[in-house]
């Protein structure tokens, strides 16, 4: 029983931590997009990944959201 409670607590804590980083990453992307030196095709991909990341975040899929958002950051050349 103690193991189950510990597992649930850790799972909840990790999902909350991931949930908090998604909006931060979205803000970084939004700030970088206006001055980004990327092709039109790359910008379209960034916009799609940004939208997908936000949708995944809102649906509670924070790990997937973070993966999409980090890919957008990579295209923009921000770390």
N, C-alpha and C positions, 0 to 999 in steps of 0.2 A: 504494500500500500504506500509506503514512504517513497519507494522508487517511482511509482506512478505519479505521485504528487510532485516529486522533484522534476520528472520528465515534463509534465504539463507546465510547470512554472518556467522551466528553461525554454520550452517551445514558445510560450507566450512572450517571454522577454526577448527572444531573438526576433520574433515577428514584429514586435513593437520597435525594435532597433532598426530593422530594415524599413519599416513604414516611415520612420522619421527621416531617412536619408533620401527618399524619392523626391519630395518637394525641393530639397536642397539641390539635387542634381538638375531638376527641371529649371530652377532659377539660373543655374550656371549656364545651361544650354540657351535659355532665353536671352541672357546677357551677351553671349558670344555670337549668336546668329547674325545680328545686324552688321557686324564688322568682319565676319568670317570670309576668308579668301578660299572659297571652294567653288566647284563647278555648279551649274544649275541642277544637274542630276544629283550631285552629292547633297545639295541643299534640300531637294525634294525628299531624299532618303532620311536626312536629319529630321525634317518636319514630320515624316511618317513615323519614325522611331520615337520621336518626342510625344506624338499623339498616342501611339500604342503604349508607351510607358505610362502615360497618365491614365489611360483606360485600365491597364493592368493594375496600377496602384489603387484605383478606385474600387476595383473588384477584389482587392485583397491579395493579389498575386505579386507580392513585393519583390521576391527574388527575380521573377521574370521581368518585372518592371525595371528593376535596377540593371539587369542585363541589357535591355533595349536602350535605356538611357545612357549607359556607359558606352554602348556602341556608337550612339550619336555623338557623345563627347569625343570619342576617338576620331571620328570623321572630321569634327571641328578642330581637332588638334589641341584640345584642352584636357588637363589632367586634374 
